[in-house]
Amino acid sequence: MIRRGMTALGLAAALLMTATSGEARPVRHATLQGDLLDRAVAAWAKVKTARGTFEQTITNPLTGRTMTATGEYQQERPGKLAVTFAEPANDRIIADGKFVWLYLPSSAPDQVIRTPLGAGGTGTMDLTAQFLTAPRSKYTINPVGTLVVSGRPTHGYNLVPKAAEDAPFKAASVWIDDADATIRQFEVAEPNGVQRRIRLTSFRTNVPVDANAFVFTPPAGVRVVAR
């Protein structure tokens, strides 16, 4: 049960990396690989809201175990995120603009973890900057070919941090939609050897979101642990 909870925790930081614009633009194949990452960076800056569904797979090479989580999320920038898991069922991650609330009854049914967000919605929940803020200055970037993700043709990039000691991952691959420059999938190799893959099975940006989704009230009898 603890491992299932860690699958949910892993998603908390990962989802906010994917916020890029959903506005389609014509693409010239000859120039696609050269400018697609730059288009994704520019498009991300225009995003105000996002909704989607996801599948996350975490592989631990030390134990040989693979865990999968699925669910849906809503996001309102800056700093608001609501994740509802279908598997593990009933697990929730809510960022309300001031705090992140982690309620994971699949692993810890009697507690909620509350963590403050940093300025502008940054902190442990928001690693968007790790991918889409000045990536060419932070990473050594190489194209890694093409992949069809949830029916969408994409081109991939491998990102290796130039300052490895300050990075939350050893390497990452991001797969960017050819048509609209959204990130459709990414894989991260973490310092502890864990491999994490997030695939967006559906994704829309700058659409209405439910304001109530970003409000979390701890269930009766559940202990709030502040960190």
C-alpha positions, 0 to 999 in steps of 0.5 A, a space after each residue: 500500500 505504501 508503494 501505491 501511495 508513492 506512485 501518487 506522490 510521484 505524480 504531484 510534481 510531474 503533472 505541472 511539467 506538462 502545461 503547454 498551449 493547445 493552440 494548433 499551428 501549421 508545421 513545416 516538416 523540414 523545420 519541425 525538429 529545430 523549432 518545436 522545443 522553442 515553440 513549446 516554451 513559447 506556448 507554455 507561457 500562454 497557458 492559464 488553465 488545463 484539463 486532462 487525463 493521464 497514465 503514470 508508470 513508475 519502474 524501480 530497477 532495484 526491486 524490479 517492480 512496476 506501478 501504474 496510476 491513472 486519473 484526471 486533473 485540472 490546473 489553474 496557473 499559478 499554483 492551483 492543481 487538482 488531481 483525482 486518481 482512478 487507480 489508486 482509487 480515492 487518492 487526491 492531490 490538491 494545490 489551492 494556491 497556498 498549500 499542497 494537500 496530499 490525501 492518499 487513503 490507499 496508503 495512509 487513510 488517517 492523515 493528510 499532508 499539508 505543504 506550503 507552496 512557494 512564491 508564484 505557485 512554485 515549490 515541491 509541486 511545480 517543476 514546470 520550470 525544469 522543462 520549459 523555462 530556458 531549457 537550452 541554458 540548463 540542459 544538453 539537448 538532443 533529438 531522439 526521433 518520433 513517437 505516436 502518443 495517444 494517437 498524436 505524432 510527436 518528436 522527442 528530445 533528451 535533456 541532460 542537466 548541465 549542473 547535475 548536482 542541482 537537478 531533480 533528475 539525471 536525464 529526461 525525455 520529452 515528447 512534443 506534439 507535432 501539431 500543437 507543441 504540447 508535451 504529450 509524454 515525458 520520461 524521467 530518470 531520477 537520481 535514485 534510479 527510479 524511472 517515471 513515465 507520464 503519458 497524457 491520454 487526453 489534454 486541453 488548455 485554456 478551458 473552463 475549470 471547476 473552482 471547487 476542485 481546488 478547495 480541499 477540506 480534510 475529512 472528519 477524523 483525519 489528522 493534518 500533518 504540516 510539513 
